Every structure is written in structure tokens, then in C-alpha cells.
Amino acid sequence: MSTLNRLVLWNIDHTLVDVGRVTREAYAEAFQATVGRPLLRLAPTPGRTESEIVFETLAFNDVVTTDDHLPPFIAALTEAFAARRAGLREHGRVLAGAREAVDALARVPGVVQSVLTGSVRPNAVLKVTELGLAGHLDLDAGGYEDGVYSKAALLELARSRAGERYGAAFPERATVYIADSPRDVQAARIAGSPIVAVATGSATEAELRSAGADVVLPTLADTDSVLRAVADLTGP
């Protein structure tokens, strides 16, 4: 246990997987169930937590929002995702190099891998499980949307969870976040942890560098580059 000394936290959407079609369908169904009319416009999703997306989506669709809207919307969204388990496999895809990077890091001594995502836990678990990525990810050590914490706070929470689970210390500088948006870069900066940003979402490499990412990669396709980035950022 004591040999574990590095924590790698993966963002899910647009970093490991693309499940955009299922996400849009689930949000449309949840909106209809909660508001009683069709969804016309979904808020931007990159780097946001589920609660941020929900509130912005409601506002974009001329719904006067209160905190009371969030619990039923999240419940409906969770139900809509669960009903699309087969759709995740059919229409979702693992992004280039993601599976290989997770597998390679699992063979590196001292590394624990989990997720740090804006998705609520049931939806996050479905995404990585149905697309076959969960084997090397300790999903009990992750950070998930819960309507209270920012992504920066969720990163700190994931570090604490991992430490408790493994009886090991995972300091800020030994915790690497791998994600795809400037908002994720900002969260890592606030939490004091290094970040590897991949330009597999809507942000360009230049935008990710400008946001302050420690390492920027075009994709995860070059496994050696991913391993080198994690090693360099968590080195002495």
C-alpha cells in the first residue's frame, strides 16, 4: 500500500470518450420530464458540472430557475442515461489512445487511477463501464458532481478519498488531472495540481496552453507522451 504515491484523475467526456449523442438525448428527455415542454437549446457542456449545465439549459430555454429545479432534473437525467445503456455502446466511442493510455498507466508502479468529472456518479460510471474503460479505474476514489462542489473542490475530495482508500498520501503535486477544457485547467490550477490537457474537446491546443496547462497534447494517441507527461509532472 505504501508504495502508491501518484494519483491520475481522468476527465471523462471528450477526454476518454465521446457520448455526445446520448447526452443530448438524455438532456432532452430530462428537460421534457421536468419542465413539460421540448428542449430547444442545450447549454455548453465542456468543463462544466451537471448542475451548471442544468441551470444554464433552463435559463437558455426561458425557465425561471430555482434550486428546486435541480433534484428532479438530475433524477430524470440519471434515469434517462440508465435507459440508454445500450445506446452508449452503440453510439458512444472511446477516443483515440484513451484505452491504451489507461492500460499503460495501470502498469506503472505507484499509480492509482480514477475519474474527476462534472457528471453525476451513476452517469459517469455508466459511460466508462459500458465503453469498457472501468477495469483500471478505481471509481470509488473519484470526484463527481453533487450539486455543491466546484471541480477544483472535487479534485481535492478525490485526493482525500484515494488517500483514505489506499492509506497513502497523494499530495497536490503528485495528483495529475487529464482533461480537455480551459475550465478544467482552471480547476487544476485552483487545486494546486498539474494538468495534462488534450485537445480532443472543443478547445484548441493554443487555448489550452493559454489557460495554463502544464502539458498539452493533441490527443491521447501517443501513449509514450502521456506516460512521460505524468512521470515528469509528478517527479521529484
C-alpha positions in Angstrom: 0.0 0.0 0.0 2.7 2.5 1.0 4.3 2.3 -2.5 1.4 4.0 -4.0 2.4 7.7 -4.5 0.8 9.1 -7.6 -2.9 9.7 -8.5 -4.1 10.2 -12.0 -7.6 11.6 -12.4 -9.3 11.4 -15.7 -12.0 13.7 -17.1 -14.5 11.5 -18.9 -16.4 13.4 -21.7 -14.2 14.5 -24.6 -11.1 13.2 -22.9 -11.7 9.5 -22.6 -15.0 9.1 -24.5 -17.4 10.8 -26.8 -21.0 10.1 -25.9 -22.5 13.4 -27.1 -25.5 11.9 -28.9 -26.6 10.0 -25.8 -26.0 13.1 -23.6 -28.1 15.3 -25.9 -30.9 12.7 -26.0 -30.9 12.3 -22.2 -30.9 16.0 -21.5 -33.8 16.4 -23.9 -35.8 13.7 -22.2 -35.0 15.1 -18.7 -36.0 18.6 -19.7 -39.3 17.4 -21.1 -40.0 15.3 -18.0 -39.1 18.2 -15.6 -40.4 21.3 -17.5 -43.2 19.7 -19.6 -42.1 21.0 -22.9 -39.4 20.2 -25.5 -35.8 21.3 -25.1 -34.8 23.9 -27.7 -31.2 24.6 -26.6 -28.7 22.7 -24.5 -26.1 24.7 -22.7 -22.4 24.2 -23.5 -21.0 21.2 -21.6 -17.2 21.3 -21.7 -15.6 21.6 -18.3 -18.9 22.2 -16.5 -20.6 20.2 -13.8 -24.0 18.7 -14.4 -25.7 21.3 -12.1 -24.1 24.2 -14.1 -25.3 22.6 -17.4 -28.8 22.1 -15.9 -29.2 25.7 -14.7 -27.8 27.2 -17.9 -30.0 25.0 -20.0 -33.1 26.0 -18.1 -32.2 29.7 -18.4 -31.5 29.3 -22.2 -35.0 27.9 -22.5 -36.6 30.7 -20.7 -37.3 28.8 -17.5 -37.2 30.9 -14.3 -35.0 28.7 -12.2 -34.8 28.0 -8.5 -32.8 25.5 -6.5 -35.9 23.3 -6.5 -35.4 22.6 -10.2 -32.1 20.7 -9.8 -33.0 17.5 -7.8 -35.9 16.4 -10.2 -33.9 17.3 -13.3 -30.8 15.3 -12.1 -33.1 12.4 -11.2 -34.7 12.5 -14.6 -31.3 12.8 -16.3 -30.0 9.8 -14.4 -33.0 7.7 -15.4 -32.6 8.8 -19.0 -29.0 7.7 -19.1 -29.7 4.4 -17.5 -32.4 3.8 -20.1 -29.7 4.4 -22.8 -27.2 1.9 -21.6 -27.3 0.1 -25.0 -27.1 3.5 -26.8 -23.8 4.3 -25.0 -22.3 1.1 -26.5 -23.9 1.7 -29.9 -23.3 5.4 -30.4 -20.5 6.2 -27.9 -16.9 5.8 -28.7 -13.6 5.6 -26.9 -11.3 8.4 -28.1 -8.0 7.6 -29.8 -5.4 6.3 -27.4 -7.6 6.5 -24.3 -7.8 2.8 -23.7 -4.1 2.3 -24.3 -3.2 5.2 -22.0 -5.3 3.9 -19.1 -3.9 0.4 -19.6 -0.3 1.7 -19.8 -0.6 3.8 -16.6 -2.0 0.8 -14.8 1.3 -0.9 -15.3 3.3 2.0 -13.9 4.4 1.3 -10.3 2.8 3.6 -7.7 0.0 4.9 -9.8 -3.7 4.9 -8.8 -6.2 6.0 -11.5 -9.7 7.3 -11.0 -12.0 10.0 -12.5 -12.8 13.6 -11.9 -15.9 14.5 -13.8 -18.8 17.0 -13.9 -21.2 14.1 -14.3 -23.2 12.7 -11.5 -21.8 9.4 -10.4 -24.3 6.9 -11.9 -23.9 8.5 -15.4 -20.1 8.7 -15.1 -19.9 5.0 -14.1 -22.2 4.0 -17.0 -20.1 5.8 -19.5 -16.8 4.2 -18.6 -18.3 0.8 -17.8 -20.3 0.4 -21.0 -17.4 1.5 -23.1 -15.0 -0.9 -21.4 -12.7 1.6 -19.6 -13.6 0.8 -15.9 -11.2 -2.0 -15.4 -8.2 0.1 -14.3 -10.1 3.0 -12.8 -11.0 3.0 -9.1 -14.4 4.6 -9.4 -14.8 4.7 -5.6 -11.9 7.2 -5.4 -13.3 9.6 -7.9 -14.8 13.1 -7.8 -18.4 13.5 -9.2 -20.9 16.3 -9.5 -23.0 16.5 -6.4 -24.6 20.0 -6.7 -22.4 21.5 -4.0 -18.7 21.5 -5.0 -16.8 23.0 -7.9 -14.5 20.9 -9.9 -11.5 22.2 -8.0 -13.1 21.2 -4.7 -14.0 17.8 -6.3 -10.3 17.3 -7.2 -9.4 17.8 -3.5 -12.1 15.5 -2.5 -10.9 12.8 -4.9 -7.4 13.1 -3.4 -8.7 12.7 0.1 -10.9 9.7 -0.9 -7.9 8.0 -2.6 -5.7 8.6 0.4 -8.2 7.1 2.7 -8.8 4.1 0.5 -5.1 3.3 0.0 -3.6 4.5 3.2 -1.3 6.7 1.2 -0.7 10.4 0.7 -1.4 11.9 -2.7 -0.2 15.5 -2.4 -1.3 18.2 -4.8 1.8 17.9 -7.0 1.5 14.1 -7.1 -2.0 14.3 -8.4 -2.3 14.7 -12.2 -5.6 15.7 -13.9 -6.0 14.8 -17.5 -8.8 16.7 -19.2 -9.7 18.7 -22.3 -11.1 22.2 -21.4 -9.8 25.5 -20.2 -12.3 25.3 -17.3 -10.6 22.0 -16.3 -7.2 23.7 -16.4 -8.6 26.4 -14.1 -9.9 23.8 -11.7 -6.5 22.1 -11.5 -4.7 25.5 -11.0 -7.0 26.3 -8.1 -6.5 22.9 -6.6 -2.7 23.2 -7.0 -2.3 20.1 -9.1 -0.6 19.7 -12.5 -2.8 19.1 -15.6 -2.3 17.4 -18.9 -4.7 18.9 -21.4 -5.7 17.2 -24.6 -7.2 19.0 -27.5 -9.9 16.4 -28.0 -12.8 18.6 -27.0 -13.8 22.0 -28.3 -10.6 23.8 -27.1 -7.6 24.1 -29.3 -4.0 23.4 -28.2 -3.3 27.1 -28.2 -6.3 27.8 -25.9 -5.3 25.1 -23.5 -1.7 26.5 -23.3 -3.1 30.0 -22.8 -5.3 28.7 -19.9 -2.1 27.5 -18.2 -2.0 23.7 -18.8 1.3 22.2 -17.8 1.4 19.8 -20.8 -0.8 20.0 -23.9 -1.2 17.0 -26.2 -3.2 16.9 -29.5 -4.8 13.6 -28.5 -4.0 10.6 -26.3 -2.9 8.6 -29.3 0.8 8.8 -28.4 0.9 6.6 -25.2 4.5 7.3 -24.5 3.8 11.1 -24.4 1.1 10.5 -21.9 3.3 8.4 -19.7 6.2 10.9 -20.0 3.9 13.8 -19.1 2.6 12.0 -15.9 6.2 11.0 -14.9 7.6 14.5 -15.5 4.8 16.3 -13.6 5.0 14.0 -10.6 8.7 13.7 -10.5 10.9 14.9 -7.6 
